[in-house]
C-alpha cells in the first residue's frame, strides 16, 4: 500500500480524534456493492489466478503449470490486457505473488530441480533472482514488496529443513535474516508495509506457531500471541501502513480470523451466521477494512469483508444481485488474495459449472 497517513498523524497531534478525520475514515469503511469482472484469458493457459493488485490498479498472478509451463502474469490496469512475464530459465515455472505501485513484481521461480528461488520482475519486464540464502543451494520465496522495494519472504537450504524469515532491500542486495529469539530458527515473512514493518510468523516450539511483527529500522521482533483456547497456532498474512496486522488464530472455536492493532491488541473478527468456519484474514486496506476467507454452509471456500462498523459480511452478499455471475460465485469455491486502497479485490473462481479450471477475477466496487 502507498498511503502515508501515519506520518501526518504523528506530525499533527490530535488529528486522529478530530470529528472530520473520523467521519472520513467511517465513510471509507462503508461496504460497497461489487460486480464481478473475469480477467481476460491467457493464451494457451487453462487455469489462471490473480494474487495481488497495487493501489495503482496493476493486477498480477499466474497460470496453472498443468497446461504446460506455468507463467507469472500481469494484467496491468483496466482493461486488463494479459501479459506473460519472463521466465528465469527456459524450463522454470514462475508465480507472481505481489506488485507495488512502481510496477515491480515479486514471486518465485520453480527450477524443476527440487530448488526454487525468489525473483523480481522490473517494470521493463526483465527478471532477476534475489539474493540467495546462506550456506547452501537456493530455496527462497518472495511473498510481498512495499513501495520502496523492500521484499519480504522466506528461505532455506537443502541441508536445513527449516525455513527462515528473510527480507531483501532490492535486486542485488544481500539477504537479511530477520531476528527470532530463542533456539528455534524457523518462520516466514509474509507482508511488508511502506514504513518497513514486516509481518509473518515463527515457530517458538516444535509444533507451536505465533504471528510476529518486525518493526522498521532495527526490525525489532514482537510475538503477537494467539487467542485463548484451542491449538497454540497463529499466523499473520497482511499489514497496512498503520501497523495493523491480519491473519488467523485458534481458540475453542477452531481457526478464527484476527486483527492485531498497532499496540498488539488482538481481536477475533467474528463469524458468518450458519457458516462452517475455518476463518482466515488475508489482507487489510489503509483504513482497516479486512479481506478474508471462510468455509460456508455448503462446504465451499468463500470471501468476506470486515469493518469495525459492520463486522464480518460474506462477499456473496455484497455482489450486485443483477450480476449474472453472482449465483455461480456463491455456488463454487472462491479464493481471495488482496484488496487495494480503492476497494478492488482480486482472486479466482470457477466460472463455468463442471469446468475444473479457475479464472482470475477482480471484484469492482460500484458507485
C-alpha positions in Angstrom: 0.0 0.0 0.0 1.2 3.5 -0.7 -0.7 5.6 1.8 1.4 7.8 4.1 -1.3 8.8 6.6 0.7 7.6 9.6 3.4 10.3 9.2 0.8 13.0 9.1 -0.9 11.7 12.2 2.4 11.6 14.1 3.3 15.1 12.9 -0.1 16.6 13.8 -1.0 15.6 17.3 -4.7 15.2 18.0 -5.7 14.7 14.4 -6.9 11.1 14.9 -9.5 12.4 17.3 -10.8 15.2 15.1 -14.5 14.7 14.0 -13.7 15.4 10.3 -11.0 12.8 10.2 -13.2 10.2 12.0 -16.1 10.9 9.6 -13.8 10.5 6.5 -12.5 7.2 7.9 -16.0 5.9 8.6 -17.1 6.9 5.1 -14.2 5.0 3.6 -15.2 1.9 5.5 -18.8 1.8 4.1 -19.2 -1.6 2.4 -19.9 -1.2 -1.3 -21.8 -3.3 -3.8 -19.5 -5.3 -6.2 -19.6 -6.6 -9.7 -17.5 -9.5 -10.9 -15.1 -9.0 -13.7 -13.5 -12.1 -15.2 -10.0 -11.2 -16.3 -9.1 -11.9 -19.9 -7.8 -15.4 -20.6 -4.1 -16.0 -21.1 -3.5 -17.7 -24.4 -2.7 -21.5 -24.1 -3.4 -21.5 -20.4 -6.2 -23.4 -18.7 -6.4 -22.0 -15.1 -5.5 -18.5 -14.0 -5.3 -16.9 -10.6 -4.9 -13.2 -9.6 -2.8 -12.9 -6.4 -2.3 -9.2 -5.9 -3.3 -5.7 -7.0 -1.4 -2.5 -6.5 -3.1 0.8 -5.4 -2.3 1.9 -9.0 -4.5 -0.9 -10.2 -2.0 -3.3 -11.7 -3.0 -7.0 -11.2 -0.6 -9.9 -11.1 -0.9 -13.6 -10.8 -0.1 -16.8 -12.6 -1.2 -19.6 -14.9 -1.6 -23.2 -13.9 1.5 -25.2 -14.9 -0.7 -28.3 -15.7 -1.3 -26.7 -19.1 2.4 -26.5 -19.8 5.0 -24.2 -18.4 3.5 -22.1 -15.6 3.9 -18.4 -16.0 3.7 -15.3 -13.9 1.1 -12.9 -15.5 0.4 -9.2 -15.3 -3.0 -8.0 -16.4 -1.9 -4.4 -16.0 -4.7 -1.9 -15.2 -8.2 -1.8 -16.8 -9.0 -3.1 -19.4 -6.6 -5.7 -18.0 -4.7 -7.0 -21.1 -2.8 -10.1 -20.0 1.0 -10.4 -20.4 3.1 -13.4 -19.5 6.2 -12.3 -17.5 9.7 -13.5 -18.4 11.0 -16.9 -17.2 14.2 -17.1 -15.2 15.3 -20.2 -17.2 13.8 -21.9 -20.3 12.3 -24.7 -18.1 11.3 -22.8 -14.9 7.7 -22.2 -13.7 7.0 -18.8 -12.3 4.4 -17.4 -9.9 3.9 -13.7 -9.2 2.9 -13.0 -5.6 2.9 -9.2 -5.2 3.3 -5.9 -7.1 3.9 -2.4 -5.9 2.8 0.9 -7.4 6.1 1.4 -9.3 5.4 -1.8 -11.2 8.0 -4.1 -9.6 6.6 -7.6 -9.2 8.0 -10.4 -7.0 7.4 -14.1 -6.7 9.0 -17.5 -7.1 10.7 -19.4 -9.9 10.4 -23.2 -9.6 13.6 -24.5 -11.2 12.3 -28.1 -11.6 15.4 -29.5 -9.8 13.9 -29.5 -6.3 15.1 -25.9 -5.8 13.2 -22.7 -6.1 14.3 -19.1 -5.9 12.7 -15.7 -5.1 12.6 -13.5 -8.1 11.7 -9.9 -9.1 10.4 -8.6 -12.4 11.4 -5.0 -13.2 8.9 -2.6 -14.8 10.7 -3.2 -18.1 9.9 -6.9 -17.9 13.3 -8.2 -17.1 13.6 -10.9 -14.4 16.3 -11.2 -11.7 16.9 -13.7 -8.9 17.0 -12.2 -5.5 20.0 -12.9 -3.1 20.4 -16.5 -2.1 20.1 -17.9 1.4 23.3 -18.5 3.3 25.3 -21.8 3.4 23.7 -23.8 0.6 21.7 -24.0 -2.6 18.9 -21.6 -3.2 15.4 -22.3 -1.8 13.7 -19.0 -1.3 10.3 -17.3 -1.9 9.3 -13.7 -2.2 5.9 -13.0 -0.7 5.5 -9.2 -0.7 7.1 -6.0 -1.8 6.5 -2.5 -0.4 6.5 0.9 -2.1 10.3 1.4 -1.7 11.2 -2.1 -2.9 11.6 -3.9 0.4 10.8 -7.6 -0.2 9.5 -10.0 2.5 9.9 -13.7 2.2 11.4 -16.9 3.4 14.4 -19.1 2.6 16.1 -22.4 3.4 18.7 -24.8 2.1 18.8 -28.4 1.1 20.8 -29.2 4.2 18.4 -27.4 6.6 14.7 -28.3 6.6 13.5 -25.3 8.5 12.8 -22.1 6.6 13.7 -18.7 7.9 12.0 -15.3 7.6 14.1 -13.0 5.4 14.0 -9.7 3.5 15.8 -8.1 0.6 16.1 -4.4 0.1 16.1 -4.8 -3.6 17.7 -6.8 -6.5 21.4 -7.4 -5.9 21.1 -6.5 -2.3 22.2 -9.1 0.3 19.6 -11.2 2.0 18.7 -10.1 5.5 17.7 -12.8 8.1 15.0 -11.4 10.4 15.7 -11.9 14.1 13.9 -14.6 16.1 14.6 -15.0 19.8 15.4 -18.4 21.3 16.9 -21.5 19.8 14.4 -22.2 17.0 15.2 -20.5 13.8 12.2 -21.0 11.6 9.4 -18.9 10.2 8.4 -16.7 7.3 7.9 -13.0 6.4 4.6 -12.7 4.6 3.9 -8.9 4.3 5.6 -5.5 4.4 4.2 -2.0 4.7 5.6 1.2 3.3 7.3 2.1 6.5 9.3 -1.2 6.5 7.3 -3.0 9.1 7.1 -6.7 8.3 4.5 -9.3 9.5 4.8 -13.1 9.4 5.2 -16.0 11.9 7.7 -18.1 13.7 7.9 -21.5 15.4 8.6 -20.9 19.1 8.3 -24.6 19.8 8.4 -27.7 17.6 4.7 -27.5 16.7 3.6 -24.2 18.1 3.5 -21.1 15.8 2.8 -17.5 16.6 2.2 -14.5 14.4 5.1 -11.9 14.6 5.8 -8.4 13.6 9.3 -6.9 12.9 9.3 -3.1 13.3 11.1 -0.9 10.7 14.6 0.2 11.1 16.1 -2.2 13.6 13.3 -4.6 12.8 12.7 -5.4 16.4 10.8 -8.6 16.9 7.3 -8.8 18.5 5.4 -12.0 19.3 1.8 -11.2 18.6 0.4 -14.2 20.5 -2.7 -16.3 20.0 -6.4 -16.4 21.1 -7.1 -18.3 24.3 -8.0 -22.0 24.0 -7.6 -24.4 21.1 -4.3 -25.1 19.3 -1.5 -22.7 20.0 -1.2 -21.5 16.4 -1.5 -18.1 14.9 -0.1 -16.7 11.6 0.0 -13.2 10.0 -0.8 -12.6 6.4 -1.0 -8.8 5.9 -0.1 -5.5 7.3 -1.1 -1.9 6.5 0.7 1.4 7.0 -1.0 2.0 10.3 0.8 -1.1 11.6 -2.4 -3.2 11.8 -1.8 -6.9 11.1 -4.3 -9.5 10.0 -4.2 -13.3 9.9 -5.6 -16.1 12.0 -5.5 -17.6 15.4 -7.0 -20.6 17.2 -9.5 -20.8 20.1 -12.0 -23.3 21.3 -14.0 -22.2 18.2 -11.1 -23.5 16.0 -9.4 -21.3 13.4 -10.6 -17.7 13.6 -9.8 -14.5 11.6 -8.0 -12.0 13.7 -6.7 -8.4 13.7 -3.8 -7.1 15.7 -3.8 -3.3 16.2 -0.5 -1.4 16.2 -0.3 -1.7 20.0 -0.6 -5.5 19.8 -4.3 -5.8 20.9 -5.8 -8.9 19.2 -9.4 -9.0 18.0 -11.4 -12.0 16.9 -13.3 -10.8 13.8 -16.3 -12.9 14.4 -18.3 -15.3 12.2 -20.7 -15.6 9.3 -24.1 -17.0 10.6 -24.5 -20.6 9.5 -21.0 -21.0 8.1 -18.8 -24.0 8.8 -15.9 -21.7 9.8 -12.2 -22.1 9.2 -11.7 -18.3 9.0 -8.6 -16.5 7.8 -7.9 -12.8 7.4 -5.9 -12.4 4.2 -5.3 -8.6 3.6 -6.1 -5.2 5.1 -6.5 -1.9 3.4 -5.2 1.5 4.6 -8.2 2.4 6.7 -8.6 -1.0 8.4 -11.1 -2.9 6.1 -10.2 -6.6 6.2 -10.4 -9.1 3.4 -10.6 -12.8 4.4 -11.9 -16.2 3.7 -14.2 -18.8 5.3 -16.0 -22.1 4.5 -19.7 -21.6 4.0 -22.5 -23.9 5.0 -22.2 -25.8 1.7 -18.5 -26.5 2.2 -17.4 -24.0 -0.4 -14.5 -21.6 0.2 -15.8 -18.0 0.1 -14.6 -14.5 0.9 -15.6 -11.9 3.4 -15.1 -8.2 4.2 -14.9 -7.0 7.8 -15.2 -3.4 9.2 -15.5 -2.2 12.7 -18.9 -0.7 11.8 -20.4 -3.8 10.0 -18.5 -6.7 11.3 -18.0 -9.7 9.0 -20.0 -9.8 5.8 -19.9 -12.5 3.1 -18.7 -11.2 -0.2 -21.5 -13.0 -1.9 -24.0 -10.8 -0.1 -22.2 -7.7 -1.5 -22.3 -8.8 -5.1 -24.8 -6.8 -7.2 -28.0 -9.0 -7.5 -28.1 -8.1 -11.2 -24.6 -9.6 -11.8 -25.1 -12.7 -13.9 -22.1 -14.4 -12.1 -23.5 -13.8 -8.6 -25.2 -17.3 -8.3 -22.1 -19.0 -9.6 -19.9 -17.1 -7.2 -21.9 -18.4 -4.3 -22.1 -22.0 -5.5 -18.4 -22.7 -6.1 -15.1 -22.3 -4.4 -13.8 -18.7 -4.5 -10.3 -17.7 -3.5 -9.5 -14.1 -2.5 -5.9 -12.7 -2.2 -5.8 -8.9 -2.0 -7.6 -5.7 -1.6 -6.2 -2.3 -2.7 -6.9 1.3 -1.4 -9.7 1.7 -3.9 -11.5 -1.4 -2.7 -10.8 -3.6 -5.7 -10.4 -7.3 -4.7 -8.6 -10.0 -6.7 -8.7 -13.8 -6.6 -10.2 -16.6 -8.6 -13.4 -18.6 -9.1 -14.8 -21.4 -11.2 -16.9 -19.5 -13.7 -18.5 -22.4 -15.6 -20.3 -25.4 -13.9 -18.3 -28.6 -14.5 -15.2 -26.8 -15.7 -12.3 -27.7 -13.4 -10.2 -24.7 -14.4 -10.3 -21.5 -12.4 -10.5 -18.0 -13.8 -8.7 -14.9 -12.3 -11.2 -12.3 -11.2 -11.4 -8.7 -9.9 -14.3 -7.5 -7.8 -15.0 -3.9 -8.7 -16.9 -1.6 -6.3 -19.9 0.1 -7.9 -20.5 3.8 -7.3 
